């Protein structure tokens, strides 16, 4: 089980790491952004779109809405359009997590996956899954940045904690 404070910290970290990654990707040319590099989701754009799309999909499920599929990365022809949508999804997701109580986190959460299969997990488990999902795919984007000759960035959790501690000290 995770506490509401842990959930808020986990998603504050997730947002921090995503913003750092988006900042690094903003330096890419349009060609680099969409170049097929043979990765799981082909390109930087497609992988970023997958991360953000998964956040949107889970947020829809948390709200009791049935989203049949992920958002398509093709909806985002450039970094600015992807970032604009991501900012909206992030704000809504953080607001949702901020409103959760300990009882909410412990409740059973029933949903259907994109294939229509029914599942039930504790809400805190789905939140932890979503945060870990982003971490996994940010690592993939870091590899893609290296392949493109771009400067990768660190999104390590310990870096987030260190930055928060430094800000609190000032």
C-alpha positions in Angstrom: 0.0 0.0 0.0 1.1 3.6 -0.6 -0.1 6.6 1.4 -1.7 9.6 -0.2 1.5 11.6 0.4 3.5 8.9 -1.3 1.2 8.9 -4.3 1.5 12.7 -4.5 5.3 12.5 -4.3 5.4 9.8 -6.9 3.4 11.8 -9.4 5.2 15.0 -8.6 8.4 13.1 -9.5 6.8 11.7 -12.7 5.8 15.2 -13.8 9.3 16.5 -13.0 10.9 13.8 -15.0 8.6 14.2 -17.9 9.2 17.9 -18.0 13.0 17.4 -18.0 12.6 14.8 -20.8 10.4 17.1 -22.9 12.9 20.0 -22.4 15.7 17.7 -23.7 13.5 16.6 -26.7 12.6 20.2 -27.6 16.2 20.6 -28.9 15.6 18.0 -31.6 14.8 18.9 -35.2 11.4 17.9 -36.6 13.2 15.2 -38.6 14.9 13.8 -35.5 11.7 14.0 -33.5 9.8 11.7 -35.9 12.8 9.6 -37.3 12.1 5.9 -37.2 14.9 4.4 -35.0 13.5 0.9 -34.8 12.5 1.2 -31.2 9.4 -0.3 -29.6 7.4 2.8 -30.7 9.7 3.8 -33.6 10.5 7.4 -32.8 11.0 9.9 -30.0 7.6 11.4 -30.8 5.9 8.0 -30.9 7.5 7.0 -27.6 6.6 10.3 -25.9 3.1 10.0 -27.3 2.8 6.5 -25.8 3.8 7.7 -22.3 1.4 10.7 -22.4 -1.3 8.6 -24.1 -1.1 6.0 -21.3 -1.4 8.7 -18.7 -4.5 10.0 -20.5 -6.0 6.5 -20.8 -5.6 5.7 -17.1 -6.9 9.2 -16.2 -10.0 8.4 -18.2 -10.4 5.1 -16.5 -10.0 6.7 -13.1 -12.8 9.1 -14.0 -15.0 6.1 -14.9 -14.9 6.7 -18.6 -14.1 4.0 -21.1 -11.3 4.9 -23.5 -11.1 2.2 -26.1 -7.6 3.1 -27.2 -4.5 5.2 -26.6 -4.2 8.6 -28.2 -2.3 8.3 -31.5 1.1 10.0 -31.7 0.2 11.1 -35.2 -2.1 13.7 -33.6 1.0 15.5 -32.6 3.0 16.6 -35.6 5.6 18.5 -33.5 6.9 18.9 -30.0 4.8 22.0 -29.3 1.5 20.2 -29.9 2.6 17.1 -27.9 3.7 19.3 -25.0 0.5 21.3 -25.0 -1.6 18.2 -24.6 0.8 16.7 -22.1 0.6 19.8 -19.9 -3.2 19.4 -19.8 -3.1 15.7 -19.0 -0.4 16.2 -16.4 -2.4 19.0 -14.6 -5.5 16.8 -14.6 -3.7 13.8 -13.4 -1.9 15.7 -10.6 -5.3 17.1 -9.5 -6.8 13.7 -9.4 -4.0 12.3 -7.3 -4.0 15.3 -5.0 -7.7 14.5 -4.1 -7.1 10.9 -3.1 -7.5 9.7 0.4 -6.1 6.6 2.1 -9.4 4.9 1.7 -9.5 5.8 -2.0 -6.1 4.2 -2.6 -7.2 0.9 -0.9 -10.4 0.5 -2.9 -10.9 -2.0 -5.7 -10.6 -0.4 -9.1 -12.4 -2.2 -11.9 -11.7 -1.4 -15.6 -11.4 -2.8 -19.1 -8.2 -2.8 -21.0 -7.9 -1.7 -24.6 -8.8 -5.3 -25.8 -12.0 -5.2 -23.7 -10.8 -7.6 -21.0 -12.0 -6.9 -17.4 -9.5 -6.4 -14.6 -9.7 -5.4 -11.0 -6.8 -4.0 -8.9 -6.4 -1.8 -5.9 -6.3 1.8 -7.0 -2.8 2.3 -5.5 -1.5 -0.6 -7.6 -2.7 1.0 -10.8 -1.2 4.3 -9.8 2.1 2.6 -9.1 1.9 0.8 -12.4 1.3 4.1 -14.3 4.3 5.8 -12.6 6.6 2.9 -13.3 5.4 2.7 -16.9 6.5 6.3 -17.5 9.9 5.6 -15.9 10.4 2.6 -18.2 9.6 4.5 -21.4 11.6 7.6 -20.4 14.6 5.3 -20.3 13.8 4.3 -23.9 13.6 7.9 -25.0 17.0 8.5 -23.3 18.5 5.8 -25.5 16.8 7.3 -28.6 18.3 10.7 -27.7 21.8 9.1 -27.6 21.2 7.4 -30.9 20.4 10.8 -32.4 23.5 12.4 -30.9 21.5 14.6 -28.6 22.3 15.2 -25.0 20.5 12.8 -22.7 19.3 14.0 -19.3 19.0 12.3 -15.9 15.5 11.6 -14.6 16.6 9.6 -11.6 14.3 9.7 -8.6 17.2 10.6 -6.3 17.8 13.7 -8.4 14.2 14.7 -7.8 14.6 14.3 -4.1 17.9 16.2 -4.1 16.4 19.1 -6.0 13.4 19.2 -3.7 15.7 19.3 -0.6 17.8 22.1 -2.1 14.7 24.1 -2.9 13.4 23.6 0.6 16.7 24.7 2.1 16.4 28.1 0.4 
